[in-house]
Amino acid sequence: MIKEFKPALLLFVLLTLLTGAAYPLLVTGIAQVLFPGRADGSLIEGDGKSMGSELIGQPFSDPRYFWGRPSATAPVPYNAGASSGSNLGPTNPALEEAVKARIEALRAADPGNTAPIPVDLVTASASGLDPHISPAAAEYQVGRIARVRGLDASTVRALMAQHTQGRQLWALGEPRVNVLMLNLALDGLAKL
């Protein structure tokens, strides 16, 4: 029995070292060399400190800022450790109440805006961490932000256009706006 156990144990140790240590170190090293920003979490630097990540949304409720998609993570919004959707179906009364509350908050923040509210401003994404909104959702908020900040709406639109990303590989996905990057640019903290 020991004769059979020894090669199994040796193979277990060898594979553990190979797949549990050597391979992850190699892949991490290659990533650090080829894609250092991505490998470190796509952190956004501004004002000499880390302001957040391009890949994880952050909550904004101040009317001076663009608001992102609602987050379904609990107990705090955009909690990467609790990434998940709300799992509420379209006929669930709780989803209907949450959407109504979000619509009321948007209308209260900008009572003069009678435009239809884009769906991504009132529904959470599948991960609950989405850092992007659609250009339509950003456009919906331009008037409020321009008014509160005392800016011309065309200035805010131009900044929004600078931060609108196109489709991936010219065909995949939809155009999108990174909310954190846009808000940092509004404050003049992000590098353009």
N, C-alpha and C positions, 0 to 999 in steps of 0.2 A: 504494500500500500504506500509506503514512504517513497518507493521508487516511482510511483505514478504521481504522487503529490508534488514532488520536487520540481519536475518540468512545468507543471501547471502553475505553481507558485512563481517560478522564474518568469514564465510567460506573462503572468498577471502583473508582476513588477515592471517588466520591460514595456508592456503596452501602457501601463499607467504613466510611466515616465515619458513615453513617446507621445501618447495622445493627451495626457493631462498636463504636461509641462512643456516639452519641446515644441510641439505643433502650435499651441497657443502663443508661446513666446515668439516663434517665427512669424506667425500671422500678425501679431501685434507690432513687431519690429518693422515688417514690410509696410503695414498701414501707417506707422509713424513717419516712415521715410517718404512714402508716396502721397499720403493724404493726411498731413499732420492736423489740420483743423478739424476734419471730419472724425479722425480717430480720437480726438480729445472732446468730442461731444458737440461740435459745431457751435462753440461758445461765441457770443457776441461781446466784444470788448468796447467799452465806451467810458470816457471820463476816467481812465486809468484803472477800471475795475470790470469784472465780469457782470454783464447786464442780464444775461439769460442765454438760452440756446435757440438757434434757428428752428430746431426740431420739436420743441415743446412750447405750447401756448402758455400765456400768462393772463391772469385776470385783470381786466381794466373796467372800472365803473365810473371813473371821473369823466364828465362830459367833454373835457378838453382832449380826450384821446379816442382813437378808434377802438371799438369794442370787438372782440373776437367771437368765435362760436362759443356757445355755452359748453361748459364741461360737465360730464356726468360722473366724474370721479368724486369719491367721498373719503374722508370728511371735508377735505379742502379741494377747491377746483384745481385742475391741471396737476394732480398728484400722480407722478409717473409710477409710483409704487402701487397705485390702485387703478391702472389703466383698464378701462372697460366702457362700453356703451351703456346706455340706460336700460336696454333690453325691454323698453316699453313699446308695445305694438301700436299701430296707428289707431286702433279702436279703444285703447286703454284710456280711461278718464283721467288718470294721473298725467299722461302725456299732454292731453288737451288742456288741463289746468296749468301745467308748466309753460306751455306755449303761450297761453293767454296772459300769464304773468309777465313773460318776456316781452310780449307785444306792448303791454301796458307800460313797462319800464322804458321801452324805446320811444313810445308816444309821449310819455311824461318828460323825457329828456329833450325832446324836440317837438313840441306841440304843433308847430306850424308845418311840419313835414307830413304831407298827406299821401306821399308816394307809397306804393305797395312795399311791404317789408320783405326783403329777400329771405328765403327759407333758412339759409345758413346762419342767420342772426338769431333764430328762435329754436333751432334744433341742434342737439349735440352730435358730434361725429362718432364714428364707431369706436375710436380709441378713447375719446374724451380728452385728448391732448392736442388736437389739431391747432397748429400755430397760424393757419391761413384762413382767409375769408375770400369770397369771390370779389371780383372788381365791382359787381353790382352792390354787394353788401358794403363795400368801402364807399362807393358813390352815394349810397343812401345816407351816410353819416357826414359827408363833406360839409353840408350846410351848417349843421350843429357845431362842428369843430371850428369852421371859419368864423362863425358868429361868436362863440365863446372865447376864442383866442384873438379876436379882432383882426383876422386875416382876410384877404380877398379869397373867395372860393376858388378862383383860377390858380392861385398859389398852392392851395391844398391839393387841388386836382393834379397839378404838375408834379408835386411830391409823390402823390399816389401813383401816378403813371411811372415815375422812376423806380418805384418799388413793386411794380406789377411784374410777376414772372410769367413767362409764356409756357406753353405746353412742353412736356419733356420729349425730347427727340422729335420736335415739331408735330407730333401726332397724338401723344399719350396724355391723358388727363385734360384738365381745363386750366385756363389762366387763373392765377391766384396772387394774393397779396399777403405778405408776411406781416402780421399785425405788430409784433414787437419791433421789427426793423423800421416800420413806418412811424410808429410812435416815438422811437428814439430819434428818428430824423426830424420829426416835428419839434422835438426838444433841442435839436442841434447837437445831440450827443453821439450819433452814429456817423461813421465815416461813409460818405457817399461814393 
